[in-house]
Amino acid sequence: MEGENLKLALKEVGKLIRKSLKQNALNPPNGKKGFKASGKLDRSFKYRVENNELYIFGEKYANALSDGIKTDNTYNKSSEQFRKSIIDWA
């Protein structure tokens, strides 16, 4: 029974996190305007509970949109994977 309670609690936490991510995509807490896009980002937020662990999913570019990227013009110092992800996204 204890495992079932944990699973239910994780599902509730997953719902809350997904709701918060969607809300922050429209109205970021940092005072910036929300994202205007096709809705792909909003629809990408999902969660899954598996083996008493909570997994949160979203588009790869979600962090870059919410947190931004470094502005010290160090493009060549970024990882190859990061550049490939941005190129694939674009």
C-alpha positions as CSV (number, residue, x, y, z in Angstrom):
1,M,0.0,0.0,0.0
2,E,2.9,2.4,0.8
3,G,4.2,2.0,-2.8
4,E,0.8,2.9,-4.2
5,N,0.6,6.1,-2.0
6,L,4.0,7.1,-3.2
7,K,3.0,6.5,-6.8
8,L,-0.2,8.6,-6.4
9,A,1.8,11.4,-4.7
10,L,4.4,11.4,-7.5
11,K,1.6,11.6,-10.1
12,E,0.1,14.7,-8.3
13,V,3.5,16.3,-8.2
14,G,4.0,15.6,-11.9
15,K,0.6,17.3,-12.6
16,L,1.6,20.3,-10.6
17,I,5.0,20.6,-12.3
18,R,3.5,20.2,-15.8
19,K,0.9,22.9,-15.0
20,S,3.6,25.2,-13.7
21,L,5.8,24.7,-16.8
22,K,3.0,25.5,-19.1
23,Q,2.0,28.5,-17.1
24,N,5.6,29.8,-17.0
25,A,5.9,29.4,-20.7
26,L,3.1,31.9,-21.1
27,N,3.9,34.1,-18.2
28,P,7.5,33.7,-17.0
29,P,8.2,34.6,-13.4
30,N,11.1,36.8,-14.3
31,G,8.7,39.4,-15.7
32,K,9.5,38.8,-19.3
33,K,6.7,38.3,-21.8
34,G,5.6,34.8,-22.5
35,F,6.7,32.8,-25.5
36,K,4.8,33.2,-28.7
37,A,5.1,30.0,-30.7
38,S,3.2,27.2,-32.4
39,G,2.3,25.5,-29.1
40,K,4.7,22.7,-29.6
41,L,6.6,23.7,-26.4
42,D,3.4,23.9,-24.4
43,R,2.2,20.5,-25.6
44,S,5.6,18.9,-25.0
45,F,5.5,19.1,-21.2
46,K,4.7,15.6,-19.9
47,Y,5.5,13.5,-16.9
48,R,5.8,9.8,-16.1
49,V,6.0,7.8,-12.9
50,E,8.1,4.7,-13.2
51,N,9.6,2.6,-10.4
52,N,8.8,5.2,-7.8
53,E,10.6,7.9,-9.8
54,L,9.1,11.0,-11.5
55,Y,10.3,11.9,-15.0
56,I,9.6,15.3,-16.5
57,F,9.8,15.8,-20.3
58,G,9.7,18.8,-22.6
59,E,11.3,20.1,-25.8
60,K,15.1,20.4,-25.6
61,Y,15.0,24.1,-26.1
62,A,12.7,24.8,-23.1
63,N,15.7,25.6,-20.8
64,A,17.2,28.0,-23.3
65,L,14.0,29.9,-23.6
66,S,13.4,30.2,-19.9
67,D,16.9,30.6,-18.6
68,G,18.5,32.2,-21.7
69,I,22.1,31.5,-22.7
70,K,25.4,33.1,-21.9
71,T,25.8,36.5,-23.5
72,D,29.6,36.8,-23.4
73,N,29.9,35.8,-27.1
74,T,31.6,32.5,-26.4
75,Y,29.8,30.6,-29.2
76,N,33.0,28.7,-30.1
77,K,33.3,27.5,-26.5
78,S,29.9,25.9,-26.5
79,S,29.7,22.2,-26.8
80,E,29.3,20.5,-30.2
81,Q,26.0,18.9,-28.9
82,F,24.6,22.3,-27.9
83,R,25.3,23.7,-31.4
84,K,23.9,20.6,-33.1
85,S,20.7,20.9,-30.9
86,I,20.2,24.5,-31.9
87,I,20.8,23.8,-35.6
88,D,18.3,20.9,-35.5
89,W,15.8,23.0,-33.7
90,A,16.2,25.9,-36.2
